[in-house]
Amino acid sequence: MAAPVRQRPGRYLAFVALVLVGLYLGVFLGPSATPSLGLDLRGGIQVTLKAEPIRGGTITKDDLNQAVNIIRQRVNGLGASGAEVHTQGGSNIVVSIPGATNRREVLDTVGETALLRFRQVLQAANGVPAPVTTPTATTSPSPGKGKGGTATPKATQTSKAGNKKGKQSNGDAVRAALLAKPKKSPSPTPSTVAVTPTPAGSPTPTVSASPPNASDTGASSKPDKGSEAPTLTPALQQSFQKWDCSKDSNPTNGSDLSTDYIIACEPSTGSKYLLGPAALQGTDVSTASANINQTGGWVVDLKFTGHGSSAWLALTRKTYEVTNSGESGFNTGCSPPKGCNAIGIVLDGVVQSAPATQTDGIPGGNTEISGNFTHETASQLANVLKYGSLPLKFSVPTATQVSPTLGSTQLHGGLVAGVIGLALVILFSLLYYRALGLVTVGSLAVSGLILYAVTTLLGHSSVGYTLSLPGIAGFIVAVGITADSFVVFFERIRDEIREGRRLRSAIDRGWPRARRTILSADTVSLLAAFVLYVVSIGDVRGFAFTLGISTLSDLFIVFFFTKPLLMVLAKSKAFDSGKKWTGIGQVRAGVARDASDRDRARRTRTREA
């Protein structure tokens, strides 16, 4: 017969203590030791945007989703934590920004259309600067080893725009140099040649003329006014060398002008670029779509308007001519004034892709961006290009100011409701379970500490969770769920004691049955929270989220704290004495009375016989 497994409840309790220490180290070392509050508890601004189609089109779900992504990135750039952006109905976008007070700034930020621009790449480097001795030297990482020419398609990297609010870690002087307006120069805009810096072994996207159906207009026109740019200054080139994209992925905060030379980052590849003035705008894009080419690979087909076609022809001819040989131009060390054979596609100051030119000028406005695309990455880039072509415009938005006083009043009311509910659960536990009720109190206290820390950490992380009034309601409901788990466990223990077992044996035998019931109940709660979170929007999702993490906390507490704590108490003679104050004394007293009654009945039957 195998020896019984030795239980070590102290280890479980020590693990819980370590978890608490780790969580609160994160809380106190983080940006804030309090949860991030939502609009209804903190006050702020809520904006409703009415989307309208342009060019006689219709409003599609994809257009709205792309607009939501762009607006969310812009709102995050305001530095507001916990902002929410979601669609409402078929044409509205609702933006909630807790803590915001500058109404005009919010309206300007969320109401503007996305700024899509096409700029020549003048220099490329790794986004994290390495020690250099020459300020103008290019620190491009080794390019991927493609086969060259147009025979081998090259991969693209796409990304969503980064935060618009730049951090000051790179220095005010660097940003000042970046945004400075240098004097104009009669010299022409620098040509481009180039390297698109991608990590070693990662191919680079390329652009080429679309297959035969493209009509060659042969037209050539002056680039738009954006190409008549100021002179590139040494200060900006030095800023480019110093800029660290890992600390600030949007140097211009999306506020660059088409005539500016700019520094921009591509978060998906970790690269940074020095870009020339914009040769084309998003308004020059007619259509963009993800398709499969003749070789079975995913590509992005791009078509420009009449003016855009001429400007695109001039830009692609200029970038291609830098190499003079038909090569892709992925040589290291490309730098101004010639630049690189690559074109940066920039949305709100963030590079979405930087393909190289493989054709000596692309006429007709039909272009194919090829590479090792998946359906998802090709669709992402196509959506960016389509949104840059302004598929939607927004009517003058209206904003509602939520008073911080009202928010604090609602927060106070929610906390009072929570305290009352918690107090009633504790009172019931103490009156009914006596000392066992203290285990309930301790378990609820540990659960509360864990939930507070998790809520705080999630609120100040990339998750951006904000605690709202429905979220508080979710926590209050979760108190009942947690208490229910304790009731199930305690009643199973009492059932075993009624059968004449000691406390420790009752815990061992009652736990497996109670565990199955607790897991079943909590699984149902988790499924309900998950479904509610997926199908709902806004504050209802806050309720579902808090219900879900509270249920997970309940499982953790029951397995790693409540059961081990009872095992420790069962070793105590005082607790296992069977006295009334322990909560199991009355059960044993009832068992003794039942046994006495059975003996009395048996003796009576014996005498009668």
C-alpha angles and dihedrals in degrees: 000000000000117000114253116261110259110236120218107192091168090068092056092050090048089052091053089050091052091050090053092048091049094048095049093045085058091047097050094040091047129086094272138012094211130072120262107254126218129235095271093053102035104030124233141135132310119195127192116201122198110213119214128185122238133205089036093292132134133249111257131190091244091054091052093046092050090049090051091053093050094046092047090055091049093049091050086054089065088068093243114146119215097019114163127208121182141149123257120197117332100308111021131092118197119204120192118188115183115213095012115141105165102086095180093052092050093050092049092048100048098033100056121094118246115272110230116179138171114220134174116248110238098175137001133198145155110290092236109064119236124205108280134180099201115055094212097046115117116237095197115159118239109286123239115271101248124165092249131232120051097302095088117054114223128219126251129215120209132186143170119256115276127232113307094211107083120216117232095231091104092056135258090252092060093051091045090055090047096054097037115120107229123203119275120257129205089224115106123257110279116262119237134233126161176350125051102206111228128158115279112283093018113117123229127239119249136199125216139160115284117251124278101305091073110107114223107221091178086211121146125187138171115279113257121270090275090073093059088084134169121259117281107250129215088234091062092047090052089049089053091055092050100042116114112202092190088068099037120015095182111050094176096042086229091289097111122131124231090244094055130103103226145184114230135176132219104211094191093063100025090238133136129208139201103217134194127226117300114272094184137021134212089260088067091065116094102179140346129189142166112243142161116252129214093276092055096253127127117255137170114240113206128189125189132205122251095273091039092053092057093046091046091051090053094046097048091045091051094049094044094049090061091078095042089199110071092252119135091249097231092150119139120243101041110158143155140328092034094027126183137313093248138095121218116220102206127190118187091339096311124107112238096181138345109204124183122236117248099175129066094243121334111235129195096036094263112124135172120208105202134187145110091313126166119209089258097051093044091050092048093054092044090052091051091051093046093049090049087057087065104246089170138036126190129229117234101295124230123217131206119207115216111205117236087220091059089047093052090048091054091046090053091049092049092049092049090052090050093049092049092050092047092048092052092051092049092047092051092048094051095046096046104032100028108194091005085062088065087063087056091050092049092047092050090049093053090045090052092051091051094047093048092051094045092048091050094047093047091049093058098039133077088279089068095201114182124199111233134177092266087050090057088050088055091054091049091052089047091059087064092048091052093047090050090058090054092048091052092050096044093048091052089052091050091049090056091047090053087060088060102262127140119248097260093049090045091055092049094049097037097048099071092053094043090047092058092051093047093049092049094050095045092047090057090050091049092049091049091049092048095050092045091050093050099047099038136069137204122005094355088067088056090058091048092047095052091044090053098048090043090055091050088049090052091055091049093049096047094048100038104028117016099046095041090047091053090050090055092048091048089063089060114096091209093056093042092047093098095234118153095249091063093067093237097068094084089050091054090044089054090049090051092050091050091050091049091050091050092050091048091050091048092051090048092053090048093054092048090052 
